[in-house]
Amino acid sequence: MNADQARKVRSLQACSTALDREASERAPLTPSEETCVPVVWTRREDAMATRPIWRGHLRVALVTCPIALYSMMRTSGDLHFHYMNPKTGHRVRTITLDAETDDEVARRDLVKGYEFEKGRYVLLNDEDFEQVKIETSSTLTVEKFVDLSEIDAIYFDSSYYITPDGEAGEDVFVVLRDAISQTHRAALSRVVIAQRERPLAILPMGNGMVCHTLHEPRDLNESGPLFGSVAGDKPDAEMLQLAIPAH
């Protein structure tokens, strides 16, 4: 094994063991200057506490409070890879090209397009999206309360912490948190995240609240065809007893 191969092996070994160290080590990881492999890994700092993914208001009945949503997911332990040029050890740069002319287009000049016919598009910019904003873009209005058991687990998607947005709203935030808590039910609302309106369930949690975005029924594949082959099968009684864990 030559020196270059040995460096690659050490780098891959470091990658494979990094996940095992997550529980005990949170320091940022960067590749050694000696390492030169086609893909380079890094670990990013966790910036959750300073970056809300949504800011607006929560409205329950006649009471409104400024709030912010923060992702529950920690990203500091994730490994992130860069594509590299193995001949130079340099990172590669992604560029955007016009599909017809091959001219390079700056990312700041890009707009979104909706294909309404094959090969024909209507172009939309940020101003267009601002004009069609709906109330759920800035306000979570509680529409009704339901028992949490009424929401099948397959409908749960992403989860977020709900916090007061600024000291001025803390007193009202506590009122809404306890009002929802005393119903012993989940508060249902809707929110626009990443230009898509989603239903969500709001629940109290400790001193704060959490919300879970929910899938619409149309988002999910039907389970019937997948389970159809075992729909009428009855288990063998003796085998069933063997499969039940002892208390």
C-alpha positions in Angstrom: 0.0 0.0 0.0 1.5 3.3 -1.0 1.3 6.6 0.9 -1.7 7.9 -1.1 -3.7 4.7 -0.5 -2.9 4.8 3.2 -4.2 8.4 3.4 -7.5 7.4 1.7 -7.9 4.4 4.1 -7.4 6.6 7.1 -9.9 9.1 5.8 -12.5 6.5 5.2 -11.9 4.9 8.6 -12.4 8.4 10.2 -15.7 8.7 8.3 -17.0 5.4 9.4 -16.2 6.0 13.1 -17.5 9.6 13.2 -21.1 8.5 13.7 -20.1 6.2 16.6 -18.6 9.3 18.4 -21.7 11.5 18.1 -23.0 10.7 21.5 -19.8 11.7 23.3 -18.2 14.2 20.9 -19.8 17.3 19.5 -16.6 19.2 18.3 -16.7 20.3 14.7 -14.8 17.8 12.5 -12.7 18.8 9.4 -10.5 16.7 7.2 -6.7 16.8 7.7 -4.7 18.9 5.2 -3.0 15.6 4.3 -6.3 14.0 3.2 -7.1 14.1 -0.5 -10.1 12.0 -1.5 -12.9 12.4 -4.1 -15.4 13.2 -1.3 -14.6 15.3 1.8 -16.7 15.2 4.9 -17.3 17.9 7.5 -19.5 18.4 10.5 -21.5 21.6 10.9 -22.1 23.6 14.0 -25.7 23.5 15.3 -27.3 26.9 14.7 -30.8 25.9 15.7 -31.0 28.3 18.6 -30.5 31.4 16.5 -32.4 30.5 13.3 -36.2 30.2 13.5 -37.6 28.5 10.4 -40.9 30.6 10.7 -42.0 33.7 12.5 -45.6 35.0 12.9 -48.5 34.8 15.3 -50.5 32.1 17.1 -54.2 32.9 17.4 -56.6 30.9 19.8 -60.1 32.3 19.9 -59.7 36.1 20.6 -56.1 35.9 21.9 -53.0 36.3 19.7 -49.3 36.0 20.4 -46.1 36.5 18.4 -44.3 33.1 18.1 -41.3 31.5 16.3 -40.8 27.9 15.1 -37.5 26.1 15.6 -36.6 22.8 14.1 -36.4 19.9 16.6 -33.7 18.1 14.6 -30.1 18.5 15.5 -27.8 18.9 12.5 -24.4 19.2 14.2 -23.9 15.4 14.1 -24.6 15.0 10.4 -21.9 14.3 8.0 -21.9 16.5 4.9 -19.9 15.6 1.8 -18.4 17.8 -0.9 -17.7 16.6 -4.4 -14.0 16.9 -5.3 -11.7 16.7 -8.3 -9.5 13.7 -7.4 -6.7 15.0 -9.8 -6.2 18.3 -8.0 -7.9 17.8 -4.6 -10.0 20.9 -5.2 -13.7 21.2 -4.6 -15.8 21.4 -7.8 -18.2 24.3 -8.5 -21.8 23.7 -9.6 -22.9 26.1 -12.3 -26.4 26.7 -13.9 -26.7 26.6 -17.7 -29.5 27.6 -20.0 -30.8 24.3 -21.3 -31.0 25.6 -24.9 -28.1 28.0 -25.3 -25.7 26.5 -22.8 -25.0 30.1 -21.5 -24.2 30.3 -17.8 -26.9 32.0 -15.7 -26.2 33.5 -12.3 -28.2 32.0 -9.5 -29.4 35.5 -8.4 -31.1 35.9 -11.8 -33.0 32.6 -11.6 -36.8 32.6 -11.3 -39.3 29.7 -10.9 -41.4 28.4 -13.7 -44.6 26.3 -13.8 -45.0 24.1 -16.9 -48.7 24.5 -17.9 -48.1 22.8 -21.3 -45.3 20.7 -22.7 -42.4 23.1 -23.1 -44.4 26.2 -22.1 -43.9 27.9 -18.8 -45.3 30.8 -16.8 -42.4 32.5 -14.9 -42.9 33.5 -11.3 -40.6 35.7 -9.1 -40.5 36.6 -5.4 -43.0 39.5 -5.9 -45.5 37.1 -7.5 -45.4 34.8 -4.5 -45.7 37.8 -2.1 -48.9 38.9 -3.9 -50.6 35.5 -3.3 -49.7 35.0 0.3 -52.5 33.7 2.4 -53.2 34.3 6.1 -51.4 31.1 7.2 -48.2 32.6 5.8 -48.0 34.8 9.0 -50.7 33.5 11.4 -51.5 30.1 12.9 -55.2 30.2 13.7 -56.4 27.3 15.8 -59.4 25.9 13.9 -60.5 23.1 16.2 -59.3 20.6 18.9 -59.2 16.9 18.5 -58.0 13.9 20.6 -54.5 13.0 19.7 -55.5 9.4 19.2 -57.7 10.5 16.3 -54.5 11.4 14.3 -53.0 8.2 12.8 -49.2 8.1 13.3 -48.6 7.9 9.5 -49.8 11.5 9.1 -47.1 13.0 11.3 -44.3 14.6 9.3 -41.8 17.2 10.8 -41.8 18.6 14.3 -40.9 22.1 15.6 -40.6 23.9 18.9 -43.0 26.8 19.4 -41.5 29.7 21.4 -42.6 33.3 22.2 -41.0 35.7 19.7 -39.7 38.4 22.0 -40.2 39.2 25.7 -43.3 41.3 25.0 -45.3 38.2 24.1 -44.2 35.8 26.8 -47.2 36.5 29.1 -49.7 35.8 26.3 -47.7 32.8 25.2 -48.2 31.2 28.6 -51.9 31.9 28.5 -52.2 30.1 25.1 -50.0 27.2 26.2 -52.1 26.6 29.3 -55.4 27.1 27.4 -54.4 24.4 24.9 -53.2 22.2 27.8 -56.5 22.4 29.7 -58.4 21.0 26.7 -56.3 17.8 26.9 -56.5 17.7 23.1 -54.4 18.7 20.1 -55.0 22.1 18.5 -55.3 22.0 14.7 -54.1 24.8 12.5 -52.4 25.4 9.1 -49.0 27.0 8.3 -47.1 28.0 5.1 -43.5 26.7 5.2 -41.3 26.8 2.0 -44.3 28.2 0.0 -46.5 25.2 0.8 -49.5 25.3 3.2 -49.5 22.4 5.6 -51.9 21.3 8.4 -50.3 20.9 11.8 -51.1 19.8 15.3 -50.1 21.9 18.3 -49.4 20.5 21.7 -48.1 21.8 25.0 -44.7 20.4 26.1 -43.1 21.4 29.4 -42.7 25.2 29.5 -43.4 25.6 25.8 -45.3 24.1 22.9 -44.5 21.9 20.0 -46.2 21.5 16.6 -46.1 18.6 14.1 -46.8 19.2 10.4 -49.2 16.6 9.0 -49.4 14.9 5.7 -52.6 15.3 3.7 -54.4 12.0 2.9 -53.7 12.7 -0.8 -49.9 12.7 0.0 -49.8 9.1 1.1 -49.9 5.9 -0.9 -52.8 3.5 -0.3 -51.7 0.6 2.0 -54.5 -1.8 0.8 -52.7 -3.2 -2.2 -49.5 -3.7 -0.2 -51.2 -5.7 2.6 -53.8 -7.4 0.4 -52.0 -10.7 0.3 -52.3 -11.2 4.1 -55.6 -9.5 4.6 -57.5 -12.7 5.5 -54.7 -14.8 7.0 -55.1 -16.0 10.6 -52.0 -16.7 12.7 -51.3 -20.1 14.2 -52.2 -19.9 17.9 -49.1 -21.7 19.2 -46.7 -19.6 17.0 -48.5 -16.5 18.2 -47.8 -17.4 21.8 -44.1 -17.9 21.0 -44.0 -14.4 19.3 -45.5 -12.6 22.3 -42.7 -11.3 24.6 -42.8 -12.5 28.2 -43.6 -9.8 30.8 
